[in-house]
Amino acid sequence: RAAFAIDDARAFARLPFDVVCDDTRAGRPGESAPAVAAARLAAFRADPSLLYGIDFCTALYDAAWNIYAPMADFVIAKPYRLHWGRTASRWIEEEIGAVDLAVAAAAPKPVVWVPDRFKRRRHVEGRELELLAWCAALRGAKGVRHHFWLNDRNAPFADCRDVGETLPRLNRALADLRPVLSPLVPDSARTDRRAAVSVLEGWSGDAGALLLVRNLRYRTDEEPDDGGRAPRFRTTPAENVAVPYPVPPWLHPGQPVDPIAGERYPSARAGDVLTVSLPRLDVFRLVWIPNTQK
């Protein structure tokens, strides 16, 4: 766990049900509800210090959210859109949309996102995993749960080495930014199609605003990638990207920075718009705008 920067302390536990898939096989929404309710009550009585969650797997439909989200202390979202989505070239957008749905259905309870561990033609790639983990956080997810060890406990990244290399860095970055991410609530999601950029915005209490600026000049698919050595996720980096940010009334913006690397971004304000300049945009950039008057 230490090698992959995974938390030792457990704040939550999962109940042993795959309610969406089980109900789908049974052909009756709510089939698992009595067993889930009984198991959750028994678990709480045994250890009331933990939150108890339910997996929501790929066969998502409205009735499942309406029945099971109120029964859980938190929701474990497993969209797995790379292999079970509608369009492989748009699976990243589908995954983000599934997180949005989970957060809305579970509110005000927390959501934990699970990245796709399966392999059909290929695994999720490291850069896709990193992008989606941060997008999930900006859209309201409060944790990431990795299931890669369910493949091969002794060599979980044998045929996706870039994922194994990405995980420790990603997990440490998420942990380092916990004071910002814990109170973060999603606000806006804007797309500038002319600039091929999308901006996800979250508010961290009154401490400041966190932006994820994403490069939409990319291509991906589900074709084999030689264990990550021939990536299918490819971007066309952009230089000197200007990101206009409408400043909310409560925010008195300080110096915009990369909250992980500490890099300061040039910025200029005109009226209620703060324009942040990114020297280069490859996959995504994080921008932290602190509030100078709390």
Order of alpha helices (4+ residues) and beta strands (2+ residues): beta-alpha-alpha-beta-alpha-beta-alpha-alpha-beta-alpha-beta-alpha-alpha-beta-beta-beta-beta-beta-beta-beta-beta-beta
